[in-house]
C-alpha cells in the first residue's frame, strides 16, 4: 500500500520559509509556507501541478451536483487560500453546520468530461483539514460507468459505505496533517479503477470541516523510481551476500516477489494459515565474504512490512560481527528476551530496546545507531530477522547502513524536561532550568520533553526576546526569522521535531491571549480564554503523561469477575476489552476502580480473554491481558477453594491507607455471602458478586487478611492469609499477570494510537 503526502501551504504563523523534507522511500518534496491566507502562495496554476488535473475551480463540464447531510458545494477563495487556481470547495462552509448530521458529503456525477485511467495510474486530490473542527474520517469516492463503489478513506472507520478490505472501502492511513494543504494519492488499482473511465467524484466527512482542491490522476510514466536515500550503503537486496550460510529457528528463508519498494524481492518470515500459535521465529545468515564495515556515527537500517490483521508482538534485528551475535535491537514488548535463552541482556548492546512496534500496513524503515548495539568500527558478516507473536505476517527488505539518519529518535533518557515559567504580568517562558530568565517563576513542571542538543531528526526551536533584560517577553518558533515589533533572536532554546513522523511525538500548540502573551502546550484544555495560532512543533510528552500500565490481571468465576492492579496515579479511567474473534471495548470504568463484572454474569465454562489499559487525556497505557480456560467434569461442590486478592499490594507488601479486598470464588454458583477479616476481626460482608470490600482510612500497622465464603447450605471455606503493612508508600510494581484457577497465558501489549489497517499483504509497488 502506498500513500504520498505532499505538504504545501501551512499558514500558521507570521513568517515565510522554505525547506526540503525527505520522505523515504520517495523523492524529496518541498513544503511551502505562505505568509497569510489571502493569496495563492506561489501563484500555482493547475498546469503546474504534478499529473493531469481533472477539475479545479469548478466541477467538470455538464456535471450534476448533489449534497447530503447538510453539506453543499461551497466554493471559497480564502480561509484557506486555494493551493491552485483561485477557488477551492469547502465541506460544511461557515454558517452551514448541522450538528445533528455527523456524516456529510458533496459530490458530482454524469460529467461528459470523463477521466480515463490507464494501468499504474494514481488518483490524487488536495485537502486542508480545519484544525479547530477536525473530522473523524475523510473519504473519497469515484464513480465509473456503474457506481460509486470505489472508495478510499483516512482516519476512523465511521462512514458506513462499502465493505472493509475491498476496493469499495480501501483504508489508506491515519488522517493527514491539519492546517496545511496535503496531497492525497491512491493507486487506481487499489480502488478497482484501472482502465476505467470516471464520471463522478464524492467528498465525504465524518463530522468536522475540510477544504478540497484540484483532483486528477498521475500516470505511471510520471512516477520516479524510488530513490536510494543519500548516504545509504545497501548490503542486502534481492538475495544474500556471497558466501552466506543460512540458518533458521522455526522459520525458513522465503523470498517473495513484487512486494518490495526496492528491487524485485523481499524475504518473508514463515507464517501458517491459521494464525493460532504463539511462536518465536528467526531466519539468519553468517559468513558473508564481503562484510559490511561499520564506521563511527553510522546508522544501521532495514525495511519492514507488517500485516495489520496479523501483527507481531515483537520484532528483533540481530547482527553478527564474525565473533558473536551480541548486537541486537528490538521493537515492541520484550517476549523474546524473556522466553528465549542466550539472547542477551535487556538494556545492553546485546538487547537494546528502540521503541514500540512500527506502523502496520506500510513499509517502514527501521533505524538503529551502530553505537546502540556496539558495532562502531566492526565488520558485520551476518544478520538475523526475528519475530514473536501469534503467527504474524512480517516481510523484510533492503538492509544496510547509512552515514546519515533520516530521523532516528533518541531514547527518552536523552531528552530533558522543559519547564513552563511565568511572570506576574502573564509572560511565559520555556526552559530546562526551573529558574529560567529573571522575574519568571515555575508555572508547570514538565510541560513537555525536548532535546537540549541537536539530535537526529530534530530542528532548532528558536527563542526571541522583546523588551528589557529584566522583564523580557519571549516568543518561540522553528523559524530563525521573526519580523517587526522589536523582536530579536535570542538563540536556540532547545530542539524539537518539525513534523509528526516520529513515533510518540505530540503536537505543541501555540496560543495567545488578548494581550498577545504566547502560550505553548501539548494539552489544549490548558489554554483557557486563548486563541489558537497553530502547531508550533512536535515534542515528546512528559514521562508521567501517559498512565502506567495496570498489572496483575486476574479472571475468576468462569470469567464473571475481572480484577487488576492500579499502578498509575494519573489515569482518568480504565478501558476493558474482550476478545470475541477480535478485541472489542466492553466497558470503561473510572479512575481507581480495579475490577469489572460483566453484566451477563458468568459465561459457560470455556475460554474467556480480557485485557485492560489505563487511559487519560494524552492516550492509553500498555494493556495487561489474561485468559481463562476451564473444563467441567461431573458435579462439583458449590463452595470451592477461595482465592483472596488485595488490589494494591502483594503478600508482605506495603499498602496505602485505603484499598480494595477482592474475593475470587472459583465457582459463583450458590454463594450466600463472603466475609472479610483483618487480624481475625470482621470488617464486613458482601452478598452478591463482585465480592469486593473497600477498607478506608486504615491505621498504620501490619494486618493478616482473610476472607470466608458461605454457600446456601451453610458450608464455608476460608482463604489463605495475605499479610500487608500500612504506612509506607508503595512504588509502582513491574507489570505481572496471574490467572486463576486454570491455565495461565498472558502478555502485555504496547498501547496504540494508529487506526487498524485493513489489508493482508503488502501491495505491489508501482514502478512502471
Secondary structure, 3 states (H helix, E strand, C coil): CCCCCEECECCCCCCCEEEEECCCCCCCEEEEECCCCCCCCCCCCHHHCCCEEEECCCCCCCCEEEEECCCCCEEECCCCCCCCCCCEEEECCCCCCCCCCCEEEEEEECCCCCEECCCCCEEEEEEEECCCCCCCEEEEEEECCCCCCCEEEEECCCCCCCCCCECCEEEEECCCCCCCEEEEEEEHHHHCCCCCEECEEEEEEECCCEEEEEEEEECHHHCCCCCCCCCEEEEECCCCCCCCEEEEECCCCEEEECCCCCCCEEEECCCCCCCCCEEEEEEEEECCCCCEECCCCCEEEEEEEECCCCCCCEEEEEEECCCCCCCEEEEECCHHHHHCCCCCCCCECCEEEEECCCCCCCCEEEEEEHHHHCCCCCEECEEEEEEEEECCCEEEEEEEEECCCCCCCCCHHHCEEEEEEECCCCCEEEECCCCCCCCCEEEEEEEEEEECCCCCCEEEEEEEEECCCCCCEEEEECCCCCCCCCCEEEEEEEEEECCCCCCCEEEEEEEECCCCCEEEECCHHHCCCCEEEEEEEEEECCCCCCCCCCEEEEEECCCCEEEEECCCCCCCEEEEEEECCCEEEEEEEECCCCEECCCCCCCCCCEEEEEEEEEECCEEEEEEEEEEECCCCCCCCCCCCEEEEECCCCCCEEECCCEEEEEEECCCCCEEEEEEEECCEEEEEECCCCCEEEECCCCCEEEEEEEEEEECCCCEEECCCEEEEECCCCCCCCCCCCCCCCCCCEEEECCCCCCCCCCCCCCCCCCC
